[in-house]
Amino acid sequence: MTIEHSETNNKGQFSAIEEDKLAGIMTYSRVNEHKIIIDHTEVNPGFEGKGVGKKLVMSAVAYARDNRQEILPLCPFAKSVFEKIESIRDVLYKPNI
């Protein structure tokens, strides 16, 4: 499985491709140069239970680390991954209170 990333203006997407088929997508909105909001994760029929959604979130985490970004996961699935995996919380958005 390969993960492809694309971004146009302030919208981006990570796409999971397996054997030339779209296995799933995760979309985000860019708030500014340092923060993205994950707003949707979707796994296509036939690819459930294969870890596609988690791979998409982990690709976003790697992207955030490489580009000094923070992630605000509004998507319930992405939020659950951040709750379960403590080691990725270094890129989790922390509001300045």
C-alpha positions in Angstrom: 0.0 0.0 0.0 1.2 3.4 -0.9 0.1 6.7 0.6 0.0 9.8 -1.7 -0.3 13.4 -0.5 -1.7 16.3 -2.3 -2.5 19.9 -1.3 -4.1 22.7 -3.1 -4.5 26.1 -1.5 -5.6 25.4 2.1 -7.1 21.9 1.5 -5.1 18.6 1.5 -5.6 14.9 1.2 -3.7 11.7 2.0 -4.8 8.8 -0.3 -4.1 5.1 0.3 -3.6 3.2 -2.9 -3.5 -0.6 -3.0 -3.1 -2.4 -6.3 -4.2 0.7 -8.3 -7.4 1.0 -6.2 -8.3 3.8 -3.8 -8.4 2.1 -0.4 -9.2 5.3 1.6 -8.7 9.0 2.1 -8.1 11.5 4.8 -8.7 15.1 4.2 -7.5 18.2 6.1 -7.7 22.0 6.1 -4.7 24.2 6.6 -5.4 26.8 9.2 -2.0 28.5 8.9 1.6 27.6 8.1 1.9 25.7 11.4 -1.5 24.0 11.9 -3.7 21.6 10.0 -7.2 20.2 10.9 -7.9 16.6 10.0 -11.6 16.7 9.2 -12.4 13.4 7.6 -11.1 9.8 7.2 -12.8 7.3 5.0 -12.0 3.7 4.2 -13.5 2.3 1.1 -15.6 -1.0 1.1 -13.4 -4.0 0.9 -10.5 -2.4 2.7 -12.0 -2.3 6.2 -9.9 -4.0 9.0 -6.6 -3.6 7.1 -5.3 -0.6 9.1 -5.9 1.8 6.2 -7.2 4.6 8.4 -4.4 4.3 10.8 -1.8 4.4 8.0 -3.4 7.6 6.7 -3.2 9.2 10.2 0.4 8.1 10.7 1.3 9.6 7.3 -0.2 12.9 8.4 1.9 12.6 11.6 5.1 12.0 9.6 4.2 15.0 7.4 3.6 17.2 10.4 6.9 16.2 12.0 8.8 16.8 8.8 7.2 20.2 8.3 6.9 21.5 11.8 3.1 21.3 11.8 0.6 20.7 14.6 -2.6 18.7 14.0 -6.0 19.3 15.3 -7.9 16.0 14.8 -11.6 17.0 14.5 -12.4 13.7 12.6 -13.6 11.2 15.3 -11.4 8.4 13.8 -8.2 10.5 13.8 -9.0 11.7 17.3 -9.3 8.1 18.5 -5.9 7.3 17.0 -4.3 10.2 18.9 -6.0 9.0 22.1 -4.7 5.5 21.7 -1.1 6.2 20.6 0.8 8.5 23.0 3.9 8.6 20.9 2.3 10.7 18.2 1.0 13.4 20.5 4.1 15.5 19.9 2.3 16.9 16.8 -1.1 17.3 18.5 -2.3 21.0 18.5 -1.8 22.6 21.9 -3.7 25.9 22.3 -2.0 28.8 23.9 -4.1 29.4 27.0 
